[in-house]
Amino acid sequence: MDISFKYTCGKLNVEQTFHVEFAENERVDMTSWIIDKATQLEQAGMEPAVVKTHNGLGSPIARANGAKGTHPDDLVPELHSNGKQKYCPECEEPLYRKPHMYKSGRNAGKPGFIVGHAKKTNCPFVLYLDERGR
């Protein structure tokens, strides 16, 4: 059986693997062996390994000011409650949701969504929704 420990030694990540062999019908308390070995490593000054995390490409300043890391023109499919994409009732093309601000009427200045086609078509179908999706 191989057991590996990953830890940081100074500024280096180190992986140490122990190969443990057992005799037939030998009883071994592996949990206590692992805890003892981890305790020895901690007492020797080792720390848990540094794990690399994926950082977005957006700058911290942009994210602090509301950037989401997506382009505003990216298409977001309009979905049914079962998770499948909705299609236009008139021309059977897939529908997409786009953010929108109302310019007039009782919702003037409020955010909403337009549900429509990805590209301009001859189909007149357009659905306007408020921020709650109604």
Secondary structure as GFF3:
##gff-version 3
##sequence-region A 1 134
A	DSSP	beta_strand	2	9	.	.	.	ID=ss1
A	DSSP	beta_strand	12	19	.	.	.	ID=ss2
A	DSSP	alpha_helix	30	43	.	.	.	ID=ss3
A	DSSP	beta_strand	47	48	.	.	.	ID=ss4
A	DSSP	alpha_helix	60	64	.	.	.	ID=ss5
A	DSSP	beta_strand	76	77	.	.	.	ID=ss6
A	DSSP	beta_strand	96	101	.	.	.	ID=ss7
A	DSSP	beta_strand	111	116	.	.	.	ID=ss8
A	DSSP	beta_strand	127	130	.	.	.	ID=ss9
###
